[in-house]
Amino acid sequence: PQMPHVQGSISAAYTWDVPYGKLLTRIQYIYRGPLQSRVYNNPLYDHTPAYNLWNFYASYKPDHMHWLFAVTCSNLSNFAGVNSRYTDPYGSGQTVEQYVPPRQIFGTVSYSF
């Protein structure tokens, strides 16, 4: 239990020469196959479905400066997937699900010295 038969990720990145600096872009695809949460394989409680996620990152570094500007977007498509599932084995029958975090967008401004 708790191990999908297939999972993986692939990403592609490219650095662009743009006016007055460099722009780095990166896209990432993540796939996690379905899995059984417990060894009992009860389809009502133990099946955790597969999911696909896309993440994006971009940063701009001006020439001859110490600044860096970046933006990151995780779960680009805002997929509401189940990351894991746990059913209490001690008779209460409670099932808890951990969800994939919703779309999150972060901005960063940094200065290196």
C-alpha positions as CSV (number, residue, x, y, z in Angstrom):
1,P,0.0,0.0,0.0
2,Q,0.9,3.7,-0.4
3,M,3.0,3.2,-3.5
4,P,1.8,3.9,-7.0
5,H,3.0,1.7,-9.8
6,V,3.9,4.7,-11.9
7,Q,5.0,8.2,-10.9
8,G,7.4,10.7,-12.3
9,S,8.0,14.3,-13.3
10,I,9.6,16.1,-16.3
11,S,10.6,19.7,-16.7
12,A,11.9,22.0,-19.3
13,A,13.8,25.2,-18.8
14,Y,15.1,27.9,-21.1
15,T,17.1,31.1,-20.5
16,W,16.1,33.9,-22.9
17,D,18.2,36.9,-23.7
18,V,15.8,39.8,-23.3
19,P,16.5,43.6,-23.2
20,Y,18.7,44.5,-20.3
21,G,18.9,41.1,-18.7
22,K,18.1,37.4,-18.8
23,L,14.7,35.7,-18.4
24,L,14.6,32.1,-17.1
25,T,11.4,30.1,-17.7
26,R,10.7,26.6,-16.4
27,I,7.6,24.3,-16.7
28,Q,7.2,21.1,-14.8
29,Y,4.7,18.2,-15.2
30,I,4.1,15.7,-12.4
31,Y,2.2,12.5,-12.6
32,R,1.3,10.2,-9.8
33,G,-0.6,7.0,-10.5
34,P,-3.4,5.5,-8.5
35,L,-2.7,3.6,-5.3
36,Q,-4.3,1.6,-2.6
37,S,-4.0,3.3,0.8
38,R,-4.2,0.1,2.8
39,V,-3.5,-3.5,2.2
40,Y,-7.2,-4.4,2.5
41,N,-8.0,-2.8,-0.9
42,N,-11.6,-1.7,0.0
43,P,-12.6,0.3,-3.1
44,L,-14.8,2.7,-1.0
45,Y,-12.1,3.7,1.4
46,D,-8.7,2.6,0.1
47,H,-8.5,3.8,-3.5
48,T,-6.5,7.0,-4.0
49,P,-6.9,8.3,-7.6
50,A,-4.1,9.4,-9.9
51,Y,-3.3,13.1,-10.5
52,N,-1.5,15.3,-13.0
53,L,0.0,18.7,-11.9
54,W,1.7,21.5,-13.7
55,N,4.1,24.0,-12.1
56,F,5.6,27.2,-13.6
57,Y,8.6,29.4,-12.7
58,A,10.0,32.5,-14.3
59,S,12.8,34.8,-13.1
60,Y,14.3,38.0,-14.5
61,K,17.9,39.0,-13.7
62,P,18.9,42.5,-15.0
63,D,22.4,42.8,-16.5
64,H,25.1,44.2,-14.2
65,M,22.8,44.4,-11.2
66,H,22.4,42.4,-8.0
67,W,18.6,42.1,-8.2
68,L,16.5,39.1,-9.2
69,F,12.7,39.1,-9.7
70,A,10.9,35.8,-9.8
71,V,7.4,34.3,-9.8
72,T,6.4,30.7,-9.1
73,C,3.0,29.1,-9.7
74,S,2.4,25.6,-8.2
75,N,-0.6,23.6,-9.3
76,L,-1.1,25.8,-12.3
77,S,-4.4,24.2,-13.4
78,N,-5.8,24.4,-9.8
79,F,-6.5,20.6,-9.7
80,A,-8.3,19.4,-6.6
81,G,-6.7,16.0,-6.2
82,V,-6.2,13.7,-3.3
83,N,-2.5,13.3,-2.3
84,S,-3.1,10.5,0.3
85,R,-5.8,8.8,2.3
86,Y,-5.8,7.2,5.7
87,T,-8.5,5.0,7.2
88,D,-8.3,4.4,11.0
89,P,-7.6,0.6,11.4
90,Y,-8.8,0.6,15.1
91,G,-12.6,0.2,14.5
92,S,-13.8,3.8,14.2
93,G,-13.9,3.7,10.4
94,Q,-12.8,7.3,10.0
95,T,-11.1,8.2,6.7
96,V,-8.9,11.2,6.4
97,E,-7.8,12.7,3.1
98,Q,-4.8,14.9,2.4
99,Y,-5.5,17.1,-0.6
100,V,-3.1,18.5,-3.2
101,P,-2.6,22.2,-2.3
102,P,-4.7,24.6,-4.5
103,R,-3.0,26.9,-7.0
104,Q,-0.4,29.1,-5.2
105,I,1.4,32.0,-6.8
106,F,4.5,33.4,-5.1
107,G,6.5,36.5,-6.0
108,T,10.2,37.0,-5.0
109,V,12.4,40.0,-5.1
110,S,16.0,39.3,-4.0
111,Y,19.2,41.2,-3.8
112,S,22.6,39.4,-3.6
113,F,25.8,41.0,-2.3
